[in-house]
Amino acid sequence: MKRLVLALLVACGSHETSAPGPAGTGIDLRSHLEGDVAKRAPADAKATRYEATFDIHGTKTKLVWYAFTDESTTGEPMKNKYLLSAHWEVVVPAPSVTITPEGSMNPENIGSTLFVIEEIPIKVRWNDTSSSTTHFGEVVVKIAADGSSMLL
């Protein structure tokens, strides 16, 4: 019976689809923090949570990231803001489309020379197997420690 079910699935050309929920593993962004900043960085549960939704080839996704404001610069009107981690979630899947996080690229400072606001591009890959040929692509989203995001 198991062989029959497997044969039917193969014959029907079953196509993989990303299920709702977390896509892949989280992206640790702490590795680029300087030693003293890394020591002051809180756990994600105590950091500021941001999120943004994106349509990735018909799949509604959410990118969630955590950041913190470094309070070590007390007495100053502006504080340094750093990224800690990020992860992708599938909110509404698209048939035959899989979403695979590809990680992050190099962080940049979008603040000033005096006060840092980290920004980093995060990549995600999509594969669409709904036809006889596979279509695929990559999407890049910039996220920043001030909560802003931008689809590139």
Long-range contacts (C-beta under 8 A, 24 or more apart in sequence): 15-95, 15-96, 15-129, 15-130, 16-96, 16-98, 16-129, 17-93, 17-94, 17-95, 17-96, 17-97, 17-98, 18-59, 18-90, 18-93, 18-97, 18-98, 18-99, 19-90, 19-93, 20-89, 20-90, 20-91, 20-92, 20-93, 21-89, 21-90, 22-87, 22-88, 22-89, 22-90, 23-61, 23-87, 23-88, 23-89, 23-90, 23-99, 23-100, 23-101, 23-124, 24-87, 24-88, 24-99, 24-100, 24-101, 25-87, 25-101, 26-85, 26-86, 26-87, 27-85, 27-86, 27-87, 27-101, 27-103, 27-104, 27-122, 28-85, 29-65, 29-83, 29-84, 29-85, 29-86, 29-104, 29-107, 29-120, 30-84, 30-85, 32-107, 33-82, 36-72, 37-70, 37-72, 37-80, 37-82, 40-70, 40-71, 40-72, 41-68, 41-82, 41-84, 42-68, 42-84, 44-84, 44-85, 47-84, 48-147, 50-143, 50-147, 50-149, 52-141, 52-143, 52-149, 53-91, 54-139, 54-141, 54-151, 56-97, 56-99, 56-124, 56-126, 56-139, 57-94, 57-97, 57-126, 57-128, 57-137, 58-94, 58-97, 58-128, 59-90, 59-92, 59-93, 59-94, 59-97, 59-99, 59-126, 60-90, 60-91, 60-92, 61-88, 61-89, 61-90, 61-91, 61-99, 61-124, 62-88, 62-89, 62-91, 63-87, 63-88, 63-89, 63-122, 63-141, 63-143, 63-149, 64-88, 64-89, 65-122, 65-143, 67-118, 67-144, 67-145, 67-146, 67-147, 68-145, 69-145, 73-115, 76-115, 78-111, 78-114, 78-115, 79-115, 80-111, 80-115, 80-116, 80-117, 81-111, 81-116, 81-117, 81-118, 81-144, 81-145, 81-146, 82-116, 82-118, 82-145, 83-107, 83-118, 83-119, 83-120, 83-143, 83-144, 83-145, 86-122, 86-143, 88-124, 94-128, 95-130, 96-128, 96-129, 96-130, 97-126, 97-127, 97-128, 97-129, 97-130, 98-126, 98-127, 98-129, 99-124, 99-125, 99-126, 100-124, 100-125, 100-126, 100-127, 101-125, 102-138, 105-140, 110-144, 117-144, 117-145, 117-146, 118-144, 118-145, 119-143, 119-144, 119-145, 119-148, 120-144, 121-152
